[in-house]
Amino acid sequence: MQCLWNLNPRMSQCTYWFQKQQFSYKEDIYDEWVIFAVEDGSFHYEIGDQEGIASFGDIVICPPGTTFYRDIITPLSFYYIRFQWVDGGVSLLHSHESIPVGKVKFKDTRRLASNYFRMKSLAGSPDPFYLSWIAVHLQDILYLHYAESIHSEPKEDVRRDPLMERACRLIEQKAYEAFSMKALSDELGLTPVQFTRRFQSAQGMTPSDYLTGLRLKKACTLLITGGATIEEVAHQCGYENGYYLSRLFSKKLLMSPSAYRRTHQV
């Protein structure tokens, strides 16, 4: 397993799919390594003699030349990643004892979610180097798997924080209406600075980033599932106007709402 440290992923593609209802193909064979990294929802898979159900906290790795059977159980948001394993400049076209195949489950889902959050902003970017940046996050995810596999308990204290879990629920309840983070921190009995630091420690991102992620996720859904205008989408997501949503959307997802709608509508 230690050989995993010597391998580097050379990216070919990274596509983010949001709430996909069904796969275009129930089975496929790829000429490169493939990862389905689940952000939300679940699907059933079969790879060789391995079979199971993958959901958040899991990635599924399929080697080249291997039939990958899959079927969505609940609407699936995931990262579809194609890459080659490179060892000293040489591509590994077949499975290797150091490379996990099938489902890999993670304990530290906060670190996993943090990598996903950054990958989402990069996927489909016009930046010619965006795949190299995504490879950095993919490598961190794989290193995390290695670290968890050789330690029965993580060295880092990853205990639950019930108050911040409550904060997540409150943000989710209020996400699509105008509300104040200051009022929320007051409700939790914390100063805004204490709230931000504690939330980031527990969730791997600031409360504002968490809120933005929820709103942009809804915006993505509205853009590809209906004919609402940008102004209407903005109001349904808790923003005052379409101009602000367009600026934020372009900054975070590296494409305009109209470009996202053209790209993702099928």
Secondary structure as GFF3:
##gff-version 3
##sequence-region A 1 266
A	DSSP	three_ten_helix	2	6	.	.	.	ID=ss1
A	DSSP	beta_strand	7	20	.	.	.	ID=ss2
A	DSSP	beta_strand	27	29	.	.	.	ID=ss3
A	DSSP	beta_strand	33	47	.	.	.	ID=ss4
A	DSSP	beta_strand	50	54	.	.	.	ID=ss5
A	DSSP	beta_strand	58	62	.	.	.	ID=ss6
A	DSSP	beta_strand	67	87	.	.	.	ID=ss7
A	DSSP	beta_strand	90	92	.	.	.	ID=ss8
A	DSSP	beta_strand	102	105	.	.	.	ID=ss9
A	DSSP	alpha_helix	109	122	.	.	.	ID=ss10
A	DSSP	alpha_helix	130	150	.	.	.	ID=ss11
A	DSSP	alpha_helix	162	174	.	.	.	ID=ss12
A	DSSP	alpha_helix	181	187	.	.	.	ID=ss13
A	DSSP	alpha_helix	192	203	.	.	.	ID=ss14
A	DSSP	alpha_helix	207	225	.	.	.	ID=ss15
A	DSSP	alpha_helix	230	236	.	.	.	ID=ss16
A	DSSP	alpha_helix	242	253	.	.	.	ID=ss17
A	DSSP	alpha_helix	257	264	.	.	.	ID=ss18
###
